[in-house]
Every structure is written in C-alpha cells, then in structure tokens.
Amino acid sequence: MPVRSLLEQIQGECQGIIAENPFLAPIKRFPAVISARDRKRLTEEIVQVVNSEVLPAFHQFAGFVARDYAPHGRQHNRGEQLALRRSPISTSYSRANHN
C-alpha cells in the first residue's frame, strides 16, 4: 500500500463525529441484560476513554505518518508492475501472446 493511501485512511479515522467512530460500536449493541443505568454509565466511560486516549493516539500516529514516515515511503503502488514482471516466472501466462 502506498504511504499516501495509509495517510488518507488514518486521517479519515481520526476525523469525524465521535458517534460514528468504530471504537464506539459496542455501545450501540448492549445485551438486554444490562440495565439502562449501567448502559448510561458504561457509555459515558467508554466515550470518555475514546476521546481522551484512543483518538489522541490516532492523531499522534497520523502526525508521525505524515511527518516522519510518508516522506521516506514509496509514492506509487507497484504491485501490478511487480505481478506483470513476475508472471513469466511464476505462471504459464505470457504477455507476448496476449498483447
């Protein structure tokens, strides 16, 4: 995966409304045996931890990727080029017969 794709994905995870955050998915599916009072308390605690610890860690990671990692990573996806180069070695496919 090119670094640019990783950076865009991380930035997307770090932005947006907290209610849409994938880390909060469990609070939308509490088992029926958990009381409304406990649901409220757990929801508040989970949201507080996600806001104070998880999302700041993602922001820090996104900053690291943008500042320190991305400038040194590859900029293009070379997987297809590699597959075409290796196809005569690892398969019976011949580009000469298909062009």
C-alpha atoms as one frame of an Amber mdcrd trajectory, in Angstrom:
protein
   0.000   0.000   0.000   1.445   3.391  -0.917   2.089   5.656   2.036  -0.376
   8.206   0.662  -3.205   5.659   0.960  -2.206   4.839   4.529  -2.082   8.530
   5.418  -5.536   9.204   3.940  -7.002   6.203   5.769  -5.524   7.247   9.116
  -6.649  10.849   8.725 -10.158   9.646   7.936 -10.166   7.535  11.098  -9.009
  10.492  13.173 -11.626  12.927  11.911 -15.377  12.977  12.029 -18.089  12.763
  14.592 -17.384  10.695  17.676 -20.735   8.906  17.323 -19.563   7.446  14.004
 -16.278   6.258  15.478 -15.778   2.481  15.100 -14.413   2.296  18.640 -17.877
   3.179  19.901 -19.699   0.401  18.047 -20.026  -1.757  21.207 -22.108   0.892
  22.977 -24.746   0.584  20.270 -25.267  -3.143  20.953 -25.502  -3.687  24.694
 -27.035  -7.011  25.683 -30.573  -6.755  27.050 -29.428  -7.970  30.483 -27.517
  -4.706  31.069 -29.708  -2.164  32.819 -30.386   1.295  31.386 -28.431   2.840
  34.271 -25.415   0.635  33.590 -25.674   1.317  29.856 -25.585   5.049  30.515
 -22.610   4.734  32.876 -20.674   2.436  30.541 -21.420   4.645  27.556 -20.109
   7.725  29.360 -16.973   5.892  30.475 -16.274   4.425  27.037 -16.800   7.772
  25.274 -14.511   9.477  27.808 -11.707   6.932  27.244 -12.074   7.038  23.458
 -11.978  10.858  23.472  -9.136  11.204  25.972  -6.895   8.283  24.992  -7.773
   6.451  21.782  -8.407   9.344  19.387  -5.396  11.365  20.614  -3.238   8.285
  19.965  -4.620   8.074  16.417  -3.929  11.785  15.889  -0.382  11.275  17.130
   0.060   8.286  14.826  -1.328  10.253  11.852   1.142  13.035  12.633   4.002
  10.535  12.735   2.971   9.039   9.392   2.665  12.466   7.749   5.800  13.967
   9.280   8.284  11.101   9.644   7.125   8.065   7.671   5.462   9.317   4.472
   8.406  11.381   3.212  10.503   8.201   3.096   7.889   5.750   1.774   7.069
   4.792  -1.761   4.594   7.036  -3.501   3.081   4.638  -6.036   1.528   1.205
  -5.898   3.933  -1.055  -7.723   2.088  -4.292  -7.054   0.681  -4.521 -10.567
   4.064  -3.819 -12.147   5.661  -6.477  -9.968   2.953  -9.004 -10.866   3.490
  -8.393 -14.582   7.240  -8.758 -14.208   6.913 -11.982 -12.218   4.159 -13.557
 -14.322   6.541 -15.312 -16.753   8.457 -16.728 -13.792   5.615 -17.980 -11.642
   2.865 -18.769 -14.166   2.414 -20.037 -17.694   0.938 -16.654 -18.710   2.889
 -14.906 -21.454   2.349 -11.215 -22.152   3.744 -11.644 -25.658   0.826 -13.928
 -26.563  -1.795 -11.537 -25.152  -0.733  -8.115 -26.460
